Amino acid sequence: MKNVRDIITEAGGPREIAKAAKKSRYKLVAKSVYDWPTIGIPEKHWATIMRLAGVTADELHRANEAVRSRPFRRHARAHAVA
């Protein structure tokens, strides 16, 4: 199964995705794409991603479900309790 990172890579990376999104009605900046491995690929961008990465809606759904079913982590490092 492809994960969100794999799909972003297959689509050409954040810059290519943002460039392609400029041609759609849903604009996007590359910086936002870097959040997708932790929040999932927003459905409004699926058409662009399917075209760029050659993935299906089912593959996107499964990749998003995998991301969204993980426990939310606000920060990568743990905070020490005094």
C-alpha positions as CSV (number, residue, x, y, z in Angstrom):
1,M,0.0,0.0,0.0
2,K,1.2,3.5,-0.9
3,N,1.5,6.0,1.9
4,V,1.0,9.7,1.7
5,R,4.7,10.4,1.4
6,D,5.0,7.9,-1.5
7,I,2.1,9.6,-3.3
8,I,3.6,13.0,-2.9
9,T,6.9,11.7,-4.3
10,E,5.2,10.0,-7.2
11,A,3.4,13.3,-7.9
12,G,6.7,15.1,-8.3
13,G,7.0,16.6,-4.8
14,P,5.5,19.6,-3.1
15,R,6.6,22.2,-5.7
16,E,5.2,20.3,-8.6
17,I,1.9,19.7,-6.8
18,A,1.7,23.4,-6.0
19,K,2.5,24.3,-9.6
20,A,-0.2,22.0,-10.9
21,A,-2.7,23.2,-8.3
22,K,-2.4,26.8,-9.7
23,K,-4.2,25.5,-12.8
24,S,-7.1,24.2,-10.7
25,R,-9.7,26.1,-8.7
26,Y,-8.0,25.1,-5.5
27,K,-4.8,27.1,-5.1
28,L,-2.0,25.6,-3.0
29,V,1.5,26.6,-1.7
30,A,4.2,24.0,-1.5
31,K,4.6,24.5,2.2
32,S,1.1,23.2,2.8
33,V,2.0,19.9,1.1
34,Y,4.6,19.2,3.7
35,D,1.8,18.9,6.3
36,W,0.0,16.2,4.3
37,P,2.0,13.2,5.7
38,T,0.6,14.1,9.1
39,I,-2.9,15.3,8.2
40,G,-3.7,13.5,5.0
41,I,-4.2,14.8,1.5
42,P,-7.2,17.2,1.4
43,E,-10.0,15.8,-0.8
44,K,-10.2,19.0,-2.8
45,H,-6.7,18.2,-4.2
46,W,-7.4,14.6,-5.1
47,A,-8.0,15.3,-8.8
48,T,-4.6,17.0,-9.2
49,I,-2.8,14.3,-7.2
50,M,-4.5,11.5,-9.2
51,R,-3.4,13.1,-12.4
52,L,0.2,13.7,-11.3
53,A,0.8,10.5,-9.3
54,G,-1.3,8.1,-11.4
55,V,-3.1,6.9,-8.3
56,T,-6.8,6.0,-7.8
57,A,-9.3,7.6,-5.4
58,D,-9.2,4.3,-3.5
59,E,-5.5,4.5,-3.0
60,L,-5.8,8.1,-1.8
61,H,-8.5,7.1,0.6
62,R,-6.5,4.2,2.1
63,A,-3.4,6.4,2.5
64,N,-5.5,9.1,4.2
65,E,-7.2,6.6,6.5
66,A,-3.8,5.3,7.6
67,V,-2.6,8.8,8.5
68,R,-5.9,9.9,10.1
69,S,-6.2,6.7,12.2
70,R,-2.8,7.4,14.0
71,P,-2.9,9.1,17.3
72,F,-2.4,12.9,17.0
73,R,1.1,14.1,18.0
74,R,1.4,17.9,18.4
75,H,5.2,17.9,18.7
76,A,7.8,15.4,17.6
77,R,9.7,15.6,20.9
78,A,8.3,14.9,24.3
79,H,8.1,17.7,26.8
80,A,9.7,17.0,30.2
81,V,7.5,17.3,33.2
82,A,9.1,19.1,36.1
